[in-house]
Amino acid sequence: MSSAPSLRLSPAPQQGTREYADVDRAQLPPDVAGAGASIGAEQADATTSSPTASAVDAYLNSKILHPSFGADESLARGLQRADEEGLPRIAVSPQQGQFLSVLAKSIGAERILEIGTLGGYSTSFLAKALPPHGRIDTLELEPKHAKVAQANFLDSDLYPFPQIIIGPALQSLKKLSQPEEGAYDLVFIDANKDQILEYFLEALRLTRTGGVIVVDNAIRQGKIILENNTNEDINVSGLRKLYDWVEKDQGKTVLMSAIQTVGGKSWE
Ligand SMILES: C[S@@+](CC[C@H](N)C(=O)[O-])C[C@H]1O[C@@H](n2cnc3c(N)ncnc32)[C@H](O)[C@@H]1O
């Protein structure tokens, strides 16, 4: 995707206000790319003759991470905490996280559901996009991951505070009803890949008409086009079932767009 969606926030930025202009990047955490750096992004190198996707990610991180979103120091601390606790480095990138914030804000999301919490990095981007009366529920299999996420949410002082539901996501989803306040506006699916279609169908049940369901890792280095993928590390069968389902749906239920992205996290 070569577009760069951005969202006009209110109030309008004025010259010299801390909100946008004059953010002193020196005050930000060391390479807030940071977040990016800890998940393998290269430094942006202005002298390189052959830019890489990772270097471009690092450059973008240095330019467009918002002080209250991607450049929030507590998010970088959260990634560090996850590292120290031995969690795998498989969180969304800072750019992807901030994209989730843009998306949630642009649809005026008030209720968000996430499948796959890990250390709560993406959860935090989503929670930060909610109004104070909003709600975010996040499903996680591993109690250890949930514990780290909980610590990170406290450190970031998130409000609304995410509710973590521990257990196999499909079981949790089956027990979940649409929130009393109304159906979810946005669902982010980012857990085990073999059950993506099941998660998607549950998400459809729990989402309002016009709501948005985001499925991460939709391309898997292009392996989705391989019918007989033998690489067990990159499970594409769940994704292929999802795309087959959308094909059969013939546009009756969903309007889907799949975006091939590159960046510090490769071709996803
Ligand atoms: C890619 S990570 C989530 C990353 C997170 N969304 C982020 O970007 O910060 C996937 C998470 O899903 C969890 N998971 C795996 N299988 C699961 C299952 N059956 N039910 C719930 N969570 C599961 C893993 O423990 C892991 O924490």
The ligand as an SDF file (V2000), in Angstrom:
LIG
                    3D

 27 29  0  0  0  0  0  0  0  0999 V2000
    1.1300  -12.2880   17.2810 C   0  0  0  0  0  0  0  0  0  0  0  0
    0.8560  -12.4090   18.9950 S   0  0  0  0  0  0  0  0  0  0  0  0
   -0.1790  -11.0260   19.3070 C   0  0  0  0  0  0  0  0  0  0  0  0
    0.5370   -9.7250   19.1520 C   0  0  0  0  0  0  0  0  0  0  0  0
   -0.2310   -8.5420   19.6400 C   0  0  0  0  0  0  0  0  0  0  0  0
   -1.5030   -8.4380   18.9480 N   0  0  0  0  0  0  0  0  0  0  0  0
    0.5650   -7.2850   19.3570 C   0  0  0  0  0  0  0  0  0  0  0  0
    0.6880   -6.9180   18.1760 O   0  0  0  0  0  0  0  0  0  0  0  0
    1.0850   -6.6850   20.3130 O   0  0  0  0  0  0  0  0  0  0  0  0
   -0.2450  -13.7460   19.1020 C   0  0  0  0  0  0  0  0  0  0  0  0
   -0.7570  -13.9970   20.5000 C   0  0  0  0  0  0  0  0  0  0  0  0
   -1.8500  -14.9060   20.3890 O   0  0  0  0  0  0  0  0  0  0  0  0
   -1.7780  -15.7970   21.4450 C   0  0  0  0  0  0  0  0  0  0  0  0
   -2.4960  -17.0370   21.0880 N   0  0  0  0  0  0  0  0  0  0  0  0
   -2.0380  -18.0960   20.3700 C   0  0  0  0  0  0  0  0  0  0  0  0
   -2.9780  -19.0280   20.2600 N   0  0  0  0  0  0  0  0  0  0  0  0
   -4.0550  -18.5690   20.9110 C   0  0  0  0  0  0  0  0  0  0  0  0
   -5.3390  -19.0960   21.1740 C   0  0  0  0  0  0  0  0  0  0  0  0
   -5.7260  -20.2920   20.7160 N   0  0  0  0  0  0  0  0  0  0  0  0
   -6.1900  -18.3410   21.8990 N   0  0  0  0  0  0  0  0  0  0  0  0
   -5.8300  -17.1220   22.3530 C   0  0  0  0  0  0  0  0  0  0  0  0
   -4.6170  -16.5790   22.1300 N   0  0  0  0  0  0  0  0  0  0  0  0
   -3.7450  -17.2980   21.4280 C   0  0  0  0  0  0  0  0  0  0  0  0
   -0.2990  -16.0270   21.6750 C   0  0  0  0  0  0  0  0  0  0  0  0
   -0.0620  -16.5280   22.9850 O   0  0  0  0  0  0  0  0  0  0  0  0
    0.2610  -14.6420   21.4380 C   0  0  0  0  0  0  0  0  0  0  0  0
    0.3520  -13.9340   22.6330 O   0  0  0  0  0  0  0  0  0  0  0  0
  1  2  1  0
  2  3  1  0
  2 10  1  0
  3  4  1  0
  4  5  1  0
  5  6  1  0
  5  7  1  0
  7  8  2  0
  7  9  1  0
 10 11  1  0
 11 12  1  0
 11 26  1  0
 12 13  1  0
 13 14  1  0
 13 24  1  0
 14 15  1  0
 14 23  1  0
 15 16  2  0
 16 17  1  0
 17 18  1  0
 17 23  2  0
 18 19  1  0
 18 20  2  0
 20 21  1  0
 21 22  2  0
 22 23  1  0
 24 25  1  0
 24 26  1  0
 26 27  1  0
M  CHG  2   2   1   9  -1
M  END
$$$$
